Amino acid sequence: MSKFRSTKKIVREILIDDNWQERLVELDEFPPGDLMPPLLNLRLDREEAVRWHTVPAFGRAVYRLAEVSMEKTRTLMRTLMWHMNEESGNLGWSIPHFMAEAMVQNEKIAKEFHKILVSYIFCDAECDGNFLDHPELRRDVYWGLARLASVRPELVAHGERFLIVGLDDSDTYNRAYAAWVLGLIKAEGVKVKLEAMKSDEAELRTFKDGVIKYLTVGDMASEALAAIG
């Protein structure tokens, strides 16, 4: 069995385990660079839990990689960005999750790359953005922005006006996630809009607070209002 396949098998066994969070420490036995290809592959796994659990696992590995080499970490970030380009021939499912987690784990990386992540929701000619037309791929960006804003809200705040546009997105997830991020950056100007969204009963299934859960857009709007205060 190849090194990649054997590592992937072990990583997947950890991520699908009921005690996966406690078992993440087992990944520290591998050089962080050896974990990146399996984790990138497993982000597309058939099991939803495995797909989500790759994100914190990736963050743990990135933290270790940055301790050894910031330049290798920057190269990794550029590789993730490449996956988001149409030229890659490969839709970037979950890649924004990984980008955000890397920025959560390392402040230097966050300061260097946060504008790239936010730019994926820029949607007018005044901004030099990388707006994603694909609504389902945009979901991953909004979720990633929520993850980054939960730790470094100041690095997401400059995207506020585009997040507000997201509140009217026809996609349930994008509306809910936009509200989530706006709450985390404490966007005072959206309280009236969020109040109106509390009655939105459209449902979503997502990864939040370390678990997969069912929520409604209204739940997310109410939580955002509480966060803004």
Sequence and secondary structure as in RCSB ss.txt:
>XXXX:A:sequence
MSKFRSTKKIVREILIDDNWQERLVELDEFPPGDLMPPLLNLRLDREEAVRWHTVPAFGRAVYRLAEVSMEKTRT
LMRTLMWHMNEESGNLGWSIPHFMAEAMVQNEKIAKEFHKILVSYIFCDAECDGNFLDHPELRRDVYWGLARLAS
VRPELVAHGERFLIVGLDDSDTYNRAYAAWVLGLIKAEGVKVKLEAMKSDEAELRTFKDGVIKYLTVGDMASEAL
AAIG
>XXXX:A:secstr
  HHHHHHHHHHHHHTSTTHHHHGGGGGGS HHHHHHHHHHHTT SSHHHHHHHHHHHHHHHHHHHHH HHHHHH
HHHHHHHHTSGGGTS  TTHHHHHHHHHHH HHHHHHHHHHHHHTT  STTS       HHHHHHHHHHHHHHHT
T GGGTGGGHHHHHHHTT SSHHHHHHHHHHHHHTT GGGHHHHHHHTT   EEEEEETTEEEEEEHHHHHHHHH
HHH 
